[in-house]
C-alpha cells in the first residue's frame, strides 16, 4: 500500500499517460477515465484489491469488473504500472494491431471481464460473487459502474439479484460524475435519489469523495469483513474530466480528443 | 422432450459439482427435483433474463459450467446482447436451453413462439446450436452440451414422442442423420418437423414419390461434408422447419448449396414471413400456415410434379 502523496503521484501519472496514449486519435474517452482515476488507483495501488501480476489467474485474487469499459484508458496504465504488461505497450493504444482498444478487453493481462456495452458488468460481478459463496472462497468482487450506466434496466435486475442472494462479498462503486455522453444525467433520465434507490433495493450504501484517497479508502476499509448479508454500493462523487480544467463537467468531452492548443494546455495543467 | 432433457441433465448436475442450472422462473417437472435435491446449484433467478446470462457468465468465468433455462424467446432474444458479449465474446461454457420450439406454446401466441431463434443463435461466433427431434436426442444433448466446450444453444420442444431415433447406440456426433433415402426428393428437417417429414414421406410414397428424410439436429456447426453428399445424391432438396423462413435451416442449407455450387433443385419450407396472430392447437396453427402433414404432402407432391413437367418439356 502506498502513502497518500504517492497515490496522488500515480493518479497524476495515469492522467498524463491517458493524454499521451490518445494523441492523434479521432476520439477517446478521456473525461470518463479522468473521473475514476483515483478510484482505480485506490483499488489497485491503495491496498484495496488482492492480486498477483506474476500469476494473473491466481484463484485467490479479488475480481474487479470495469463495467464502464470505456474507462480502460485509466485501467490500462494502472495495470501496466503494476507489471501486468509492459508500460511501453500503453502507447500502442488503438494503434494498428494493438490488443489495447477503446473498451476493456479481457485478452489484456489483469482485465477480468470483456466490457464496453453498458449494463453488463454488475451481473457478471454478481455471478463471480455468487461463485465465491458457493465454493466458500474469500475473494471480494468489485464492479465499477458509470452513473449514466445505471439507466440500463439490466443494472437493476442485477441490483435486485445481488440483494436477494445476500452477496455481501460484492461491492459496486458508482462513478457519480453526473454526466453521460451528451447530457447531465438528471436532464436525460434522472437517477436521483440514487442512494435511496440502492437502499430500497436492499443494499448498504456509502458515499465518498471519488477524488480523495482518504475518503475512498474509508468507504472500502472493511469490505473483507462485512457480514451484513447486504451488497455494498459506494456512490463516489466525482468530476468528469477531473484534472484538466476545460474538460471538467463539460458534456462535449465525453468522447473527444484535444486539438493542438488544448493538448498543450492539458499537458501544462497535468505537469507536476 | 423437455423432461427427457432434464432427466439427463439431472445426472450431469449430480455427477459434476461445477455444473450450475439457472432458470428465469421457467419450470419443468424434473427441474423441481433438481431444485429440491441440489438447491445450491439450481437457482430461480427471477424473471430477469439479461441478468441471468450475465450471472451465468460470471459463474462460468469462475469455473462453473452453467445451464440457463427459459422459454425460447426469453433465453435468446431478450438477453441476446448478453449472450453475444458476455458469453460468446469470451467463449464461456454457458448453455442456453430454450423450451418451446416454433409454435409449441401455440395458444400463448407470438410472444412465446420460438420463430427466430435458429437465425439468431447460429449467427453468433463460437455458438453450437442443437435441435433435438425426439426424447432420445434431447437426453443425449443435455450431456453433449456439457461436453461441448464454449457456448451451446439447445432448442427444445415439450413433446418428444414418438421416438425417431430408436437405435440406442446411434452416434449423434455427426450432426445429422440420414433416416431414409429416396430417389425423387430429400427432406432435410429439424426438431419435431422431422416427425412431420417422415409422415409426409410415407404419404408421398403412396403416390409413388420416393422421399428420403434427414434429421439435421446440429445446426451449427453444420456437417458440411455429410450434407453435401446427401444433397449431391438428390435431384430435389427441401428444408423443413418450424421457424420463420428467413435465417433458419433453410438459409443454412441454401448457403451451403450456393457456396459449394451443389447441383439440385431447392426449396425452403417453414413459417411464412408473418406473425401468427390466431389461436388454437399447434396442429391447427400449422394447418393455417401450410405446415400440417397434409399441407406439406400436397405442397411437395405438386412441387415434384411441376419439376417433372419442366424436365419433360
Interface residues (C-beta under 8 A of the other chain):
Chain A: X63 X106 X112 X113 X114 X116 X117 X119 X120 X121 X122 X123 X124 X125 X126 X127 X128 X129 X130 X131 X132 X134 X135 X153 X154 X157 X158 X160 X161 X164
Chain B: X20 X40 X41 X45 X46 X48 X50 X51 X53 X54 X55 X56 X57 X58 X59 X60 X61 X62 X63 X64 X81 X82 X85 X86 X89 X90
